[in-house]
Amino acid sequence: MEDDDSAAIVVVNHEEQFSLWPINMAIPGGWRAEGFEGSRRECLDYIDRVWRDIRPLSMRRMIDDSDA
């Protein structure tokens, strides 16, 4: 999926980590469609806008618990 114009969807896993996936392939286990699709470039731009904290969810929770 090297072509910026190729169709993709944004997927997210249980750790709230984002990735791209080719639109014509089944989404692998452990991932779900996030709700955005477009060209590879559009998907990367979307991820850049919405994925503000790239730490895995489990790490964020652990840090939040230690601060309490």
CHARMM internal coordinates of N, CA and C (Angstrom, degrees):
IC EDIT
DIST 1 N 1 CA 1.4575
DIST 1 CA 1 C 1.5232
ANGL 1 N 1 CA 1 C 108.85
DIST 1 C 2 N 1.2996
ANGL 1 CA 1 C 2 N 117.33
DIHE 1 N 1 CA 1 C 2 N 55.81
DIST 2 N 2 CA 1.4509
ANGL 1 C 2 N 2 CA 123.15
DIHE 1 CA 1 C 2 N 2 CA -177.18
DIST 2 CA 2 C 1.5289
ANGL 2 N 2 CA 2 C 113.19
DIHE 1 C 2 N 2 CA 2 C -85.64
DIST 2 C 3 N 1.3143
ANGL 2 CA 2 C 3 N 117.71
DIHE 2 N 2 CA 2 C 3 N -24.96
DIST 3 N 3 CA 1.4608
ANGL 2 C 3 N 3 CA 122.51
DIHE 2 CA 2 C 3 N 3 CA -175.73
DIST 3 CA 3 C 1.5265
ANGL 3 N 3 CA 3 C 110.20
DIHE 2 C 3 N 3 CA 3 C -75.76
DIST 3 C 4 N 1.3373
ANGL 3 CA 3 C 4 N 117.59
DIHE 3 N 3 CA 3 C 4 N 125.16
DIST 4 N 4 CA 1.4625
ANGL 3 C 4 N 4 CA 121.54
DIHE 3 CA 3 C 4 N 4 CA 179.98
DIST 4 CA 4 C 1.5222
ANGL 4 N 4 CA 4 C 112.64
DIHE 3 C 4 N 4 CA 4 C -61.83
DIST 4 C 5 N 1.3272
ANGL 4 CA 4 C 5 N 118.26
DIHE 4 N 4 CA 4 C 5 N -20.97
DIST 5 N 5 CA 1.4586
ANGL 4 C 5 N 5 CA 121.78
DIHE 4 CA 4 C 5 N 5 CA -179.11
DIST 5 CA 5 C 1.5229
ANGL 5 N 5 CA 5 C 113.47
DIHE 4 C 5 N 5 CA 5 C -91.24
DIST 5 C 6 N 1.3362
ANGL 5 CA 5 C 6 N 118.18
DIHE 5 N 5 CA 5 C 6 N -7.74
DIST 6 N 6 CA 1.4652
ANGL 5 C 6 N 6 CA 119.87
DIHE 5 CA 5 C 6 N 6 CA -177.85
DIST 6 CA 6 C 1.5272
ANGL 6 N 6 CA 6 C 110.03
DIHE 5 C 6 N 6 CA 6 C -67.24
DIST 6 C 7 N 1.3372
ANGL 6 CA 6 C 7 N 116.24
DIHE 6 N 6 CA 6 C 7 N 144.57
DIST 7 N 7 CA 1.4588
ANGL 6 C 7 N 7 CA 121.84
DIHE 6 CA 6 C 7 N 7 CA -176.96
DIST 7 CA 7 C 1.5276
ANGL 7 N 7 CA 7 C 110.23
DIHE 6 C 7 N 7 CA 7 C -74.43
DIST 7 C 8 N 1.3149
ANGL 7 CA 7 C 8 N 115.39
DIHE 7 N 7 CA 7 C 8 N 136.48
DIST 8 N 8 CA 1.4566
ANGL 7 C 8 N 8 CA 121.38
DIHE 7 CA 7 C 8 N 8 CA -178.37
DIST 8 CA 8 C 1.5163
ANGL 8 N 8 CA 8 C 109.92
DIHE 7 C 8 N 8 CA 8 C -145.32
DIST 8 C 9 N 1.3240
ANGL 8 CA 8 C 9 N 114.90
DIHE 8 N 8 CA 8 C 9 N 164.86
DIST 9 N 9 CA 1.4600
ANGL 8 C 9 N 9 CA 121.59
DIHE 8 CA 8 C 9 N 9 CA 170.65
DIST 9 CA 9 C 1.5198
ANGL 9 N 9 CA 9 C 107.87
DIHE 8 C 9 N 9 CA 9 C -123.83
DIST 9 C 10 N 1.3084
ANGL 9 CA 9 C 10 N 115.36
DIHE 9 N 9 CA 9 C 10 N 156.24
DIST 10 N 10 CA 1.4544
ANGL 9 C 10 N 10 CA 121.03
DIHE 9 CA 9 C 10 N 10 CA 175.09
DIST 10 CA 10 C 1.5209
ANGL 10 N 10 CA 10 C 106.92
DIHE 9 C 10 N 10 CA 10 C -92.01
DIST 10 C 11 N 1.3218
ANGL 10 CA 10 C 11 N 115.63
DIHE 10 N 10 CA 10 C 11 N 130.20
DIST 11 N 11 CA 1.4649
ANGL 10 C 11 N 11 CA 121.42
DIHE 10 CA 10 C 11 N 11 CA 177.36
DIST 11 CA 11 C 1.5215
ANGL 11 N 11 CA 11 C 108.68
DIHE 10 C 11 N 11 CA 11 C -120.41
DIST 11 C 12 N 1.3298
ANGL 11 CA 11 C 12 N 115.24
DIHE 11 N 11 CA 11 C 12 N 156.98
DIST 12 N 12 CA 1.4649
ANGL 11 C 12 N 12 CA 121.45
DIHE 11 CA 11 C 12 N 12 CA -179.80
DIST 12 CA 12 C 1.5253
ANGL 12 N 12 CA 12 C 107.81
DIHE 11 C 12 N 12 CA 12 C -138.55
DIST 12 C 13 N 1.3298
ANGL 12 CA 12 C 13 N 116.08
DIHE 12 N 12 CA 12 C 13 N 146.67
DIST 13 N 13 CA 1.4621
ANGL 12 C 13 N 13 CA 119.49
DIHE 12 CA 12 C 13 N 13 CA 179.26
DIST 13 CA 13 C 1.5304
ANGL 13 N 13 CA 13 C 110.79
DIHE 12 C 13 N 13 CA 13 C -106.08
DIST 13 C 14 N 1.3326
ANGL 13 CA 13 C 14 N 116.38
DIHE 13 N 13 CA 13 C 14 N -176.64
DIST 14 N 14 CA 1.4661
ANGL 13 C 14 N 14 CA 121.00
DIHE 13 CA 13 C 14 N 14 CA -176.09
DIST 14 CA 14 C 1.5309
ANGL 14 N 14 CA 14 C 112.40
DIHE 13 C 14 N 14 CA 14 C -66.37
DIST 14 C 15 N 1.3156
ANGL 14 CA 14 C 15 N 117.46
DIHE 14 N 14 CA 14 C 15 N -16.86
DIST 15 N 15 CA 1.4675
ANGL 14 C 15 N 15 CA 121.64
DIHE 14 CA 14 C 15 N 15 CA 176.90
DIST 15 CA 15 C 1.5327
ANGL 15 N 15 CA 15 C 111.65
DIHE 14 C 15 N 15 CA 15 C -92.59
DIST 15 C 16 N 1.3318
ANGL 15 CA 15 C 16 N 115.96
DIHE 15 N 15 CA 15 C 16 N 9.21
DIST 16 N 16 CA 1.4648
ANGL 15 C 16 N 16 CA 123.35
DIHE 15 CA 15 C 16 N 16 CA -179.16
DIST 16 CA 16 C 1.5258
ANGL 16 N 16 CA 16 C 112.21
DIHE 15 C 16 N 16 CA 16 C 59.89
DIST 16 C 17 N 1.3363
ANGL 16 CA 16 C 17 N 115.71
DIHE 16 N 16 CA 16 C 17 N 37.25
DIST 17 N 17 CA 1.4552
ANGL 16 C 17 N 17 CA 122.15
DIHE 16 CA 16 C 17 N 17 CA 174.25
DIST 17 CA 17 C 1.5221
ANGL 17 N 17 CA 17 C 107.53
DIHE 16 C 17 N 17 CA 17 C -99.19
DIST 17 C 18 N 1.2985
ANGL 17 CA 17 C 18 N 116.68
DIHE 17 N 17 CA 17 C 18 N 137.71
DIST 18 N 18 CA 1.4563
ANGL 17 C 18 N 18 CA 122.70
DIHE 17 CA 17 C 18 N 18 CA -174.69
DIST 18 CA 18 C 1.5233
ANGL 18 N 18 CA 18 C 111.07
DIHE 17 C 18 N 18 CA 18 C -100.63
DIST 18 C 19 N 1.3332
ANGL 18 CA 18 C 19 N 114.74
DIHE 18 N 18 CA 18 C 19 N 153.25
DIST 19 N 19 CA 1.4577
ANGL 18 C 19 N 19 CA 120.98
DIHE 18 CA 18 C 19 N 19 CA 175.31
DIST 19 CA 19 C 1.5204
ANGL 19 N 19 CA 19 C 108.66
DIHE 18 C 19 N 19 CA 19 C -156.78
DIST 19 C 20 N 1.3282
ANGL 19 CA 19 C 20 N 115.52
DIHE 19 N 19 CA 19 C 20 N 172.61
DIST 20 N 20 CA 1.4661
ANGL 19 C 20 N 20 CA 122.39
DIHE 19 CA 19 C 20 N 20 CA 174.00
DIST 20 CA 20 C 1.5083
ANGL 20 N 20 CA 20 C 108.70
DIHE 19 C 20 N 20 CA 20 C -103.49
DIST 20 C 21 N 1.3199
ANGL 20 CA 20 C 21 N 115.57
DIHE 20 N 20 CA 20 C 21 N 152.02
DIST 21 N 21 CA 1.4488
ANGL 20 C 21 N 21 CA 120.63
DIHE 20 CA 20 C 21 N 21 CA 175.58
DIST 21 CA 21 C 1.5201
ANGL 21 N 21 CA 21 C 108.15
DIHE 20 C 21 N 21 CA 21 C -143.53
DIST 21 C 22 N 1.3254
ANGL 21 CA 21 C 22 N 118.07
DIHE 21 N 21 CA 21 C 22 N 139.41
DIST 22 N 22 CA 1.4701
ANGL 21 C 22 N 22 CA 119.75
DIHE 21 CA 21 C 22 N 22 CA 177.62
DIST 22 CA 22 C 1.5266
ANGL 22 N 22 CA 22 C 110.57
DIHE 21 C 22 N 22 CA 22 C -58.04
DIST 22 C 23 N 1.3120
ANGL 22 CA 22 C 23 N 116.19
DIHE 22 N 22 CA 22 C 23 N 135.33
DIST 23 N 23 CA 1.4567
ANGL 22 C 23 N 23 CA 121.56
DIHE 22 CA 22 C 23 N 23 CA -173.84
DIST 23 CA 23 C 1.5302
ANGL 23 N 23 CA 23 C 113.09
DIHE 22 C 23 N 23 CA 23 C -65.26
DIST 23 C 24 N 1.3180
ANGL 23 CA 23 C 24 N 116.91
DIHE 23 N 23 CA 23 C 24 N -24.32
DIST 24 N 24 CA 1.4677
ANGL 23 C 24 N 24 CA 120.30
DIHE 23 CA 23 C 24 N 24 CA -176.30
DIST 24 CA 24 C 1.5307
ANGL 24 N 24 CA 24 C 113.36
DIHE 23 C 24 N 24 CA 24 C -96.03
DIST 24 C 25 N 1.3265
ANGL 24 CA 24 C 25 N 117.98
DIHE 24 N 24 CA 24 C 25 N 11.28
DIST 25 N 25 CA 1.4591
ANGL 24 C 25 N 25 CA 121.40
DIHE 24 CA 24 C 25 N 25 CA 179.46
DIST 25 CA 25 C 1.5241
ANGL 25 N 25 CA 25 C 110.24
DIHE 24 C 25 N 25 CA 25 C -117.64
DIST 25 C 26 N 1.3291
ANGL 25 CA 25 C 26 N 116.20
DIHE 25 N 25 CA 25 C 26 N 148.34
DIST 26 N 26 CA 1.4622
ANGL 25 C 26 N 26 CA 120.65
DIHE 25 CA 25 C 26 N 26 CA 177.10
DIST 26 CA 26 C 1.5286
ANGL 26 N 26 CA 26 C 109.50
DIHE 25 C 26 N 26 CA 26 C -64.22
DIST 26 C 27 N 1.3122
ANGL 26 CA 26 C 27 N 115.75
DIHE 26 N 26 CA 26 C 27 N 140.69
DIST 27 N 27 CA 1.4570
ANGL 26 C 27 N 27 CA 120.89
DIHE 26 CA 26 C 27 N 27 CA 179.08
DIST 27 CA 27 C 1.5242
ANGL 27 N 27 CA 27 C 108.63
DIHE 26 C 27 N 27 CA 27 C -72.79
DIST 27 C 28 N 1.3253
ANGL 27 CA 27 C 28 N 118.14
DIHE 27 N 27 CA 27 C 28 N 132.58
DIST 28 N 28 CA 1.4592
ANGL 27 C 28 N 28 CA 120.35
DIHE 27 CA 27 C 28 N 28 CA -177.54
DIST 28 CA 28 C 1.5274
ANGL 28 N 28 CA 28 C 112.31
DIHE 27 C 28 N 28 CA 28 C -69.94
DIST 28 C 29 N 1.3212
ANGL 28 CA 28 C 29 N 115.88
DIHE 28 N 28 CA 28 C 29 N 157.78
DIST 29 N 29 CA 1.4524
ANGL 28 C 29 N 29 CA 121.33
DIHE 28 CA 28 C 29 N 29 CA 177.37
DIST 29 CA 29 C 1.5199
ANGL 29 N 29 CA 29 C 111.48
DIHE 28 C 29 N 29 CA 29 C -56.01
DIST 29 C 30 N 1.3095
ANGL 29 CA 29 C 30 N 116.56
DIHE 29 N 29 CA 29 C 30 N 144.10
DIST 30 N 30 CA 1.4516
ANGL 29 C 30 N 30 CA 121.31
DIHE 29 CA 29 C 30 N 30 CA -179.96
DIST 30 CA 30 C 1.5208
ANGL 30 N 30 CA 30 C 113.87
DIHE 29 C 30 N 30 CA 30 C 89.34
DIST 30 C 31 N 1.3268
ANGL 30 CA 30 C 31 N 116.58
DIHE 30 N 30 CA 30 C 31 N -5.48
DIST 31 N 31 CA 1.4561
ANGL 30 C 31 N 31 CA 122.09
DIHE 30 CA 30 C 31 N 31 CA 179.28
DIST 31 CA 31 C 1.5253
ANGL 31 N 31 CA 31 C 109.16
DIHE 30 C 31 N 31 CA 31 C -123.58
DIST 31 C 32 N 1.3321
ANGL 31 CA 31 C 32 N 116.46
DIHE 31 N 31 CA 31 C 32 N 155.69
DIST 32 N 32 CA 1.4726
ANGL 31 C 32 N 32 CA 121.17
DIHE 31 CA 31 C 32 N 32 CA 175.87
DIST 32 CA 32 C 1.5150
ANGL 32 N 32 CA 32 C 108.07
DIHE 31 C 32 N 32 CA 32 C -140.44
DIST 32 C 33 N 1.3214
ANGL 32 CA 32 C 33 N 114.99
DIHE 32 N 32 CA 32 C 33 N 154.48
DIST 33 N 33 CA 1.4626
ANGL 32 C 33 N 33 CA 119.83
DIHE 32 CA 32 C 33 N 33 CA 176.49
DIST 33 CA 33 C 1.5252
ANGL 33 N 33 CA 33 C 108.67
DIHE 32 C 33 N 33 CA 33 C -65.40
DIST 33 C 34 N 1.3081
ANGL 33 CA 33 C 34 N 116.74
DIHE 33 N 33 CA 33 C 34 N 135.50
DIST 34 N 34 CA 1.4506
ANGL 33 C 34 N 34 CA 122.15
DIHE 33 CA 33 C 34 N 34 CA -178.43
DIST 34 CA 34 C 1.5215
ANGL 34 N 34 CA 34 C 111.18
DIHE 33 C 34 N 34 CA 34 C -87.92
DIST 34 C 35 N 1.3232
ANGL 34 CA 34 C 35 N 116.78
DIHE 34 N 34 CA 34 C 35 N -21.98
DIST 35 N 35 CA 1.4552
ANGL 34 C 35 N 35 CA 120.02
DIHE 34 CA 34 C 35 N 35 CA 177.35
DIST 35 CA 35 C 1.5169
ANGL 35 N 35 CA 35 C 114.66
DIHE 34 C 35 N 35 CA 35 C 114.45
DIST 35 C 36 N 1.3173
ANGL 35 CA 35 C 36 N 117.25
DIHE 35 N 35 CA 35 C 36 N 5.91
DIST 36 N 36 CA 1.4608
ANGL 35 C 36 N 36 CA 120.20
DIHE 35 CA 35 C 36 N 36 CA 178.75
DIST 36 CA 36 C 1.5130
ANGL 36 N 36 CA 36 C 108.86
DIHE 35 C 36 N 36 CA 36 C -123.24
DIST 36 C 37 N 1.3198
ANGL 36 CA 36 C 37 N 116.23
DIHE 36 N 36 CA 36 C 37 N 136.64
DIST 37 N 37 CA 1.4615
ANGL 36 C 37 N 37 CA 120.91
DIHE 36 CA 36 C 37 N 37 CA 174.52
DIST 37 CA 37 C 1.5131
ANGL 37 N 37 CA 37 C 108.99
DIHE 36 C 37 N 37 CA 37 C -141.83
DIST 37 C 38 N 1.3105
ANGL 37 CA 37 C 38 N 115.21
DIHE 37 N 37 CA 37 C 38 N 155.93
DIST 38 N 38 CA 1.4586
ANGL 37 C 38 N 38 CA 121.55
DIHE 37 CA 37 C 38 N 38 CA -179.61
DIST 38 CA 38 C 1.5098
ANGL 38 N 38 CA 38 C 109.00
DIHE 37 C 38 N 38 CA 38 C 169.11
DIST 38 C 39 N 1.3112
ANGL 38 CA 38 C 39 N 116.45
DIHE 38 N 38 CA 38 C 39 N -156.35
DIST 39 N 39 CA 1.4619
ANGL 38 C 39 N 39 CA 119.71
DIHE 38 CA 38 C 39 N 39 CA 175.91
DIST 39 CA 39 C 1.5303
ANGL 39 N 39 CA 39 C 108.38
DIHE 38 C 39 N 39 CA 39 C -71.84
DIST 39 C 40 N 1.3082
ANGL 39 CA 39 C 40 N 114.86
DIHE 39 N 39 CA 39 C 40 N 163.73
DIST 40 N 40 CA 1.4656
ANGL 39 C 40 N 40 CA 119.48
DIHE 39 CA 39 C 40 N 40 CA 177.95
DIST 40 CA 40 C 1.5290
ANGL 40 N 40 CA 40 C 109.96
DIHE 39 C 40 N 40 CA 40 C -55.38
DIST 40 C 41 N 1.3049
ANGL 40 CA 40 C 41 N 117.45
DIHE 40 N 40 CA 40 C 41 N -44.71
DIST 41 N 41 CA 1.4647
ANGL 40 C 41 N 41 CA 122.01
DIHE 40 CA 40 C 41 N 41 CA 179.72
DIST 41 CA 41 C 1.5232
ANGL 41 N 41 CA 41 C 111.26
DIHE 40 C 41 N 41 CA 41 C -62.28
DIST 41 C 42 N 1.3412
ANGL 41 CA 41 C 42 N 118.44
DIHE 41 N 41 CA 41 C 42 N -44.37
DIST 42 N 42 CA 1.4683
ANGL 41 C 42 N 42 CA 121.22
DIHE 41 CA 41 C 42 N 42 CA 178.90
DIST 42 CA 42 C 1.5241
ANGL 42 N 42 CA 42 C 110.75
DIHE 41 C 42 N 42 CA 42 C -62.45
DIST 42 C 43 N 1.3303
ANGL 42 CA 42 C 43 N 116.85
DIHE 42 N 42 CA 42 C 43 N -40.23
DIST 43 N 43 CA 1.4610
ANGL 42 C 43 N 43 CA 120.59
DIHE 42 CA 42 C 43 N 43 CA 179.04
DIST 43 CA 43 C 1.5238
ANGL 43 N 43 CA 43 C 111.10
DIHE 42 C 43 N 43 CA 43 C -65.36
DIST 43 C 44 N 1.3208
ANGL 43 CA 43 C 44 N 117.03
DIHE 43 N 43 CA 43 C 44 N -42.92
DIST 44 N 44 CA 1.4661
ANGL 43 C 44 N 44 CA 119.91
DIHE 43 CA 43 C 44 N 44 CA 177.84
DIST 44 CA 44 C 1.5245
ANGL 44 N 44 CA 44 C 111.11
DIHE 43 C 44 N 44 CA 44 C -63.01
DIST 44 C 45 N 1.3141
ANGL 44 CA 44 C 45 N 117.28
DIHE 44 N 44 CA 44 C 45 N -39.90
DIST 45 N 45 CA 1.4617
ANGL 44 C 45 N 45 CA 120.90
DIHE 44 CA 44 C 45 N 45 CA 177.18
DIST 45 CA 45 C 1.5265
ANGL 45 N 45 CA 45 C 110.56
DIHE 44 C 45 N 45 CA 45 C -63.84
DIST 45 C 46 N 1.3314
ANGL 45 CA 45 C 46 N 116.68
DIHE 45 N 45 CA 45 C 46 N -41.38
DIST 46 N 46 CA 1.4655
ANGL 45 C 46 N 46 CA 121.09
DIHE 45 CA 45 C 46 N 46 CA 178.06
DIST 46 CA 46 C 1.5265
ANGL 46 N 46 CA 46 C 110.39
DIHE 45 C 46 N 46 CA 46 C -61.37
DIST 46 C 47 N 1.3312
ANGL 46 CA 46 C 47 N 116.46
DIHE 46 N 46 CA 46 C 47 N -48.23
DIST 47 N 47 CA 1.4640
ANGL 46 C 47 N 47 CA 120.43
DIHE 46 CA 46 C 47 N 47 CA 179.98
DIST 47 CA 47 C 1.5296
ANGL 47 N 47 CA 47 C 109.98
DIHE 46 C 47 N 47 CA 47 C -59.28
DIST 47 C 48 N 1.3042
ANGL 47 CA 47 C 48 N 116.82
DIHE 47 N 47 CA 47 C 48 N -41.44
DIST 48 N 48 CA 1.4664
ANGL 47 C 48 N 48 CA 121.02
DIHE 47 CA 47 C 48 N 48 CA 179.12
DIST 48 CA 48 C 1.5290
ANGL 48 N 48 CA 48 C 111.26
DIHE 47 C 48 N 48 CA 48 C -60.21
DIST 48 C 49 N 1.3292
ANGL 48 CA 48 C 49 N 117.17
DIHE 48 N 48 CA 48 C 49 N -34.65
DIST 49 N 49 CA 1.4717
ANGL 48 C 49 N 49 CA 120.97
DIHE 48 CA 48 C 49 N 49 CA 179.80
DIST 49 CA 49 C 1.5240
ANGL 49 N 49 CA 49 C 112.62
DIHE 48 C 49 N 49 CA 49 C -76.16
DIST 49 C 50 N 1.3318
ANGL 49 CA 49 C 50 N 118.51
DIHE 49 N 49 CA 49 C 50 N -38.46
DIST 50 N 50 CA 1.4683
ANGL 49 C 50 N 50 CA 120.14
DIHE 49 CA 49 C 50 N 50 CA -170.50
DIST 50 CA 50 C 1.5235
ANGL 50 N 50 CA 50 C 115.20
DIHE 49 C 50 N 50 CA 50 C -99.60
DIST 50 C 51 N 1.3298
ANGL 50 CA 50 C 51 N 118.59
DIHE 50 N 50 CA 50 C 51 N -23.40
DIST 51 N 51 CA 1.4628
ANGL 50 C 51 N 51 CA 120.50
DIHE 50 CA 50 C 51 N 51 CA -177.07
DIST 51 CA 51 C 1.5190
ANGL 51 N 51 CA 51 C 108.49
DIHE 50 C 51 N 51 CA 51 C -92.67
DIST 51 C 52 N 1.3032
ANGL 51 CA 51 C 52 N 116.26
DIHE 51 N 51 CA 51 C 52 N 80.75
DIST 52 N 52 CA 1.4594
ANGL 51 C 52 N 52 CA 122.16
DIHE 51 CA 51 C 52 N 52 CA -173.02
DIST 52 CA 52 C 1.5280
ANGL 52 N 52 CA 52 C 112.65
DIHE 51 C 52 N 52 CA 52 C -80.41
DIST 52 C 53 N 1.3060
ANGL 52 CA 52 C 53 N 118.53
DIHE 52 N 52 CA 52 C 53 N -32.79
DIST 53 N 53 CA 1.4673
ANGL 52 C 53 N 53 CA 122.59
DIHE 52 CA 52 C 53 N 53 CA -178.27
DIST 53 CA 53 C 1.5247
ANGL 53 N 53 CA 53 C 107.16
DIHE 52 C 53 N 53 CA 53 C -120.01
DIST 53 C 54 N 1.3291
ANGL 53 CA 53 C 54 N 117.15
DIHE 53 N 53 CA 53 C 54 N 105.10
DIST 54 N 54 CA 1.4585
ANGL 53 C 54 N 54 CA 120.05
DIHE 53 CA 53 C 54 N 54 CA -172.35
DIST 54 CA 54 C 1.5308
ANGL 54 N 54 CA 54 C 113.36
DIHE 53 C 54 N 54 CA 54 C -82.35
DIST 54 C 55 N 1.3281
ANGL 54 CA 54 C 55 N 117.58
DIHE 54 N 54 CA 54 C 55 N -0.19
DIST 55 N 55 CA 1.4608
ANGL 54 C 55 N 55 CA 118.92
DIHE 54 CA 54 C 55 N 55 CA 176.68
DIST 55 CA 55 C 1.5311
ANGL 55 N 55 CA 55 C 109.03
DIHE 54 C 55 N 55 CA 55 C -67.64
DIST 55 C 56 N 1.3419
ANGL 55 CA 55 C 56 N 117.82
DIHE 55 N 55 CA 55 C 56 N 143.28
DIST 56 N 56 CA 1.4648
ANGL 55 C 56 N 56 CA 120.07
DIHE 55 CA 55 C 56 N 56 CA 175.73
DIST 56 CA 56 C 1.5313
ANGL 56 N 56 CA 56 C 110.40
DIHE 55 C 56 N 56 CA 56 C -59.45
DIST 56 C 57 N 1.3170
ANGL 56 CA 56 C 57 N 116.60
DIHE 56 N 56 CA 56 C 57 N 149.65
DIST 57 N 57 CA 1.4598
ANGL 56 C 57 N 57 CA 122.34
DIHE 56 CA 56 C 57 N 57 CA -179.27
DIST 57 CA 57 C 1.5262
ANGL 57 N 57 CA 57 C 111.51
DIHE 56 C 57 N 57 CA 57 C -54.88
DIST 57 C 58 N 1.3278
ANGL 57 CA 57 C 58 N 118.16
DIHE 57 N 57 CA 57 C 58 N -42.56
DIST 58 N 58 CA 1.4651
ANGL 57 C 58 N 58 CA 120.53
DIHE 57 CA 57 C 58 N 58 CA -179.10
DIST 58 CA 58 C 1.5269
ANGL 58 N 58 CA 58 C 111.28
DIHE 57 C 58 N 58 CA 58 C -61.37
DIST 58 C 59 N 1.3087
ANGL 58 CA 58 C 59 N 118.29
DIHE 58 N 58 CA 58 C 59 N -36.67
DIST 59 N 59 CA 1.4640
ANGL 58 C 59 N 59 CA 121.18
DIHE 58 CA 58 C 59 N 59 CA 178.09
DIST 59 CA 59 C 1.5220
ANGL 59 N 59 CA 59 C 110.74
DIHE 58 C 59 N 59 CA 59 C -69.24
DIST 59 C 60 N 1.3345
ANGL 59 CA 59 C 60 N 116.84
DIHE 59 N 59 CA 59 C 60 N -42.07
DIST 60 N 60 CA 1.4635
ANGL 59 C 60 N 60 CA 119.57
DIHE 59 CA 59 C 60 N 60 CA 178.50
DIST 60 CA 60 C 1.5133
ANGL 60 N 60 CA 60 C 110.81
DIHE 59 C 60 N 60 CA 60 C -61.62
DIST 60 C 61 N 1.3329
ANGL 60 CA 60 C 61 N 117.21
DIHE 60 N 60 CA 60 C 61 N -41.42
DIST 61 N 61 CA 1.4712
ANGL 60 C 61 N 61 CA 121.25
DIHE 60 CA 60 C 61 N 61 CA 178.41
DIST 61 CA 61 C 1.5229
ANGL 61 N 61 CA 61 C 111.00
DIHE 60 C 61 N 61 CA 61 C -64.37
DIST 61 C 62 N 1.3285
ANGL 61 CA 61 C 62 N 117.07
DIHE 61 N 61 CA 61 C 62 N -42.87
DIST 62 N 62 CA 1.4581
ANGL 61 C 62 N 62 CA 121.13
DIHE 61 CA 61 C 62 N 62 CA -179.70
DIST 62 CA 62 C 1.5315
ANGL 62 N 62 CA 62 C 110.37
DIHE 61 C 62 N 62 CA 62 C -61.18
DIST 62 C 63 N 1.3183
ANGL 62 CA 62 C 63 N 116.69
DIHE 62 N 62 CA 62 C 63 N -43.70
DIST 63 N 63 CA 1.4558
ANGL 62 C 63 N 63 CA 120.86
DIHE 62 CA 62 C 63 N 63 CA 179.30
DIST 63 CA 63 C 1.5160
ANGL 63 N 63 CA 63 C 110.69
DIHE 62 C 63 N 63 CA 63 C -66.90
DIST 63 C 64 N 1.3310
ANGL 63 CA 63 C 64 N 117.24
DIHE 63 N 63 CA 63 C 64 N -42.31
DIST 64 N 64 CA 1.4674
ANGL 63 C 64 N 64 CA 120.83
DIHE 63 CA 63 C 64 N 64 CA 178.08
DIST 64 CA 64 C 1.5330
ANGL 64 N 64 CA 64 C 111.04
DIHE 63 C 64 N 64 CA 64 C -61.29
DIST 64 C 65 N 1.3407
ANGL 64 CA 64 C 65 N 116.80
DIHE 64 N 64 CA 64 C 65 N -40.81
DIST 65 N 65 CA 1.4739
ANGL 64 C 65 N 65 CA 121.14
DIHE 64 CA 64 C 65 N 65 CA 179.55
DIST 65 CA 65 C 1.5118
ANGL 65 N 65 CA 65 C 110.89
DIHE 64 C 65 N 65 CA 65 C -66.07
DIST 65 C 66 N 1.3213
ANGL 65 CA 65 C 66 N 118.33
DIHE 65 N 65 CA 65 C 66 N -36.27
DIST 66 N 66 CA 1.4568
ANGL 65 C 66 N 66 CA 120.57
DIHE 65 CA 65 C 66 N 66 CA -178.79
DIST 66 CA 66 C 1.5342
ANGL 66 N 66 CA 66 C 111.28
DIHE 65 C 66 N 66 CA 66 C -73.69
DIST 66 C 67 N 1.3318
ANGL 66 CA 66 C 67 N 116.98
DIHE 66 N 66 CA 66 C 67 N -22.97
DIST 67 N 67 CA 1.4600
ANGL 66 C 67 N 67 CA 121.17
DIHE 66 CA 66 C 67 N 67 CA 178.64
DIST 67 CA 67 C 1.5325
ANGL 67 N 67 CA 67 C 112.14
DIHE 66 C 67 N 67 CA 67 C -81.11
DIST 67 C 68 N 1.3219
ANGL 67 CA 67 C 68 N 116.86
DIHE 67 N 67 CA 67 C 68 N -17.55
DIST 68 N 68 CA 1.4815
ANGL 67 C 68 N 68 CA 120.76
DIHE 67 CA 67 C 68 N 68 CA -175.24
DIST 68 CA 68 C 1.5064
ANGL 68 N 68 CA 68 C 111.99
DIHE 67 C 68 N 68 CA 68 C -76.63
END
COOR INIT
IC SEED 1 N 1 CA 1 C
IC BUILD
